[in-house]
């Protein structure tokens, strides 16, 4: 029960990595606030946590909406009086297309959700984390940091690189408050996010290459599981990582080393 007495907030917690992280933190004894735009999804996550004997609250909010996020944190503090762990996970793949075909609105949508959403999450979290210290974990990606092979993913890769830059900048800015800031950079993980990726004419900018057989060495080519990332998030949220900050951790089974 490494998180007993602590309060964690997880965005994008209705499915995939966010849900797995919320379940893992609750398993460790944290009271978890689960956030998603889709209320029915986070209600299921909340109910599963409660069914497992944990404590959770579900809130529907758009992470890019300032007023909505202000309300999220007010509700959290009103209910639990503290905040110890924040997992900024909410994000989209958005539209992947050649840069001359990617529209300004499509670019802005990816920036708004992935970067403004991360910014607002941390903007409202930090005043509460300053009181007793804590841990921020930003969910980035191998894309834009160690690999650049997803054709047409310019907007997405830019946001993921920026999240790592935010991680490293804020680890210095917030260290004096005993707030640690780290990032996880997953590779191929078995989630639903690819189902919502809008790819358009990416073949025209794709560079053909043959990867070695089994391009995720540790799993013989199979994607990782959300729980694999959740366990790393739990490590970064816990006191076990008390001397770790400003670090992007690649959770990809070695995938990005081949790309």
N, C-alpha and C positions, 0 to 999 in steps of 0.2 A: 504493500500500500504506500508506494513512494510519493503519491500525491495527496495523501490524506490531509484534509483541512484546506486544500488549495482549490482555487476556482480557475477554470480554463474556458476560453472562448474560442470557437472554431468556426471560421467562415467556409461556405461551400461544403457544409457538413451533411448534405442530404444524400450523398452517394460517394463512391470512389474513395480517394485518399482522405478527404475530409471526414467522411463518415467513419472510416477505419481509425483515423486519429482520435476522433471523439470517443469511440468505443474503447480504445486502448487507454486513454487518459482516465476515463471513468473506471475502467478495470483497476487502475492504480489508485483509486480512491478520490479522484477529483470530482467536484461538482462542475458539470459541463454545460455551457450555453452553446447550443447548436444553431447556426445561422444559415439560411438559404432563401433564395427568392421564392422557392416553391414550398409553401407551408406544409403540405401533405408529406413531403419527403423528410423534412426535419422532425416532423411529429413522429414518423416511424422510427427515426434514429433515436429520438428522445424516449419513445416507448420501449425500444429494445434495451436502452441503458437502464431504465427503471425496472424492466423485467429481469435484468441481470443483477438487481439489487443496488444499482447506483442512483445518483441524483442528477437530474438534467432539466433544462428549460429549452423550449423551442421557440425561436423568433423568426418571422419572415421579414426579410429586408433585402433591398438592393444595395450592395456594398458601394456602389458609385453615387448613392443618394446621400447627401450630407445630413439632411434632417432625419432620414431613416436611421443612419448610423449613430447619430447623436442619441436618438431614442433607444437604440440597442444597448448602448453603454449605460445610459441612465437606468434602464430596466434591470440590467445586470447588477449594478452597484446597489440599487434599491433592494434587490432580492438577496444578494450575498455579501454586501458590504466590503468586498475586496476583489482584486483581480491579480492573478499570479502568472498565468500562461496565456499567450495569444498565438493562435495558428492562423496566419493569413494565407488561406488556401484558395479562396474563390477565384475563378478565372475561366476564360474561354480560349479555345483555339482560334475562333473567329474565321475569317475568310483567308484562304491561302490562294494566291493568284500572282501572276507576273505584276511587277510594280506599276507598269503603265496601264494595267487593267484594274488594279485595286483602287476602288473609289475612295475619295476622302472620307465619306461616311463610314465605310468599312474599316478604314484605318482608325478613325476616331473611336469606333465602337470597341475595338480591341484595346486601345489605349485607355479608354474610359473604365472598362471593367477591370483589366489586369493591373493598371498602374494607379489610376485614381482610386480604385477600390482598395488596393494595398495601402496607399497613402492615407485614406480616410480611416481605415481600420487602425493604423498605428497612431494617427493624429488624435483619435479619441481614446486610445488605450493608454498611451504613455503617461498622462497625468495621474492615472490610477496606479500604474506599475511603479511610478516614482516613489510611492509611499513606503514600499517594503522591498523593492527590487522584483525581478521576475525574468521570464524568458519569452522572447519573441521568436517564432519560427516562420519564415516566409517560404512558401512552396514555389520554387522556380522550376527549372527544367535543364536538361543537358543541352537543349536547343538554345542557341544564342550565347552559350557559355563554352561548351566543349565540342559541340557539333553544329554544323551548318548545312546539313544534307537534306533538310525537309524543304523541297522545292516550293517556292511561293510563300514561305512562312516568314516573310520579312517583318511584318507587324508583330506577330507572335514572338519571334526570336528577339526583337528589339525590347519588348516588354520583359522578357525573361532575363535578358542581360541587365536591364535597368534594375530589376529586383535584386540581383546580386550586388550591384553597385550600392543600392539602398542599404542592404544588409551590412556591407563593410563600412559605409559612411556612418550609419547609425550605431554600429557597435562601438565606435570611438566616442560619438556624441553622447551616448547614454550609459557608457561604462561607469561613470562617476556616481550613477544612481543604482549601481548593482543590477542593471538591466542588461542581459545578454541578448544578442541578436545574431541568429544564424539562419542559413538557408539549406533546404534540401533540394537537390536537382535530380528528379527521377528521370529514368529513361523510359523504355516501353513498359507500361504497367497496365494490367488487365482492368481497365475502367471503361466507363461509357463515353468519355470525352471525345473519342474519335468519331462516335456516331453523330456528333454535333459539329463536326468540322466541315466547312463549306469549301471544297477545292474546285478551282476553276482554271482550266487550261494550264495546269502545273507541268504537264509533259513538255511544254514548249521551253521551260526554263530548267528542266531536270538535266543533270549531268549523269549519263549512264555509268554505272560502276557495279562490279560484282563483289559482293561481300563474301568473306569466308563462310563456309557452311557452319550454321549455328552461330549467328552473329551476336548472341548474348552468351558469352562463354560459360558462365557459371550455371546457366539453366538450359544449355544446349539449344539456344535459339528461342526458348519460350519466354513470353513477357513475365515480368515480376508481378507480385500480388500487392494490393493496396496495403495489406498488413506489413509487408516488407518495409514500406515507407513509414507507416505508422510507428513501427518499433524504433526507427531512427528519430522520428519526431519526439517520441517519448523519452529517448535518451537525452535529446537536446533540451527538453522541458524539465528534466530532473536535475537534482543536485549532483548527480554523477558527472555531469558535464559542466560543473561549476567554473572551470577554468577554460572553457571553450567559448569563444565569441568571434564574430566576423568571419565565419567559416562557411563556404558552400560545400556540402557533402553530396557526392554523386552516388545516387542509389540506382544503379543501372546494371549490376552484374558484370561490369566490364565492357558494356556495349559501346560507350563513347570512345574507348581506347582504340577501337577498330575503325572508327569513323572520322 
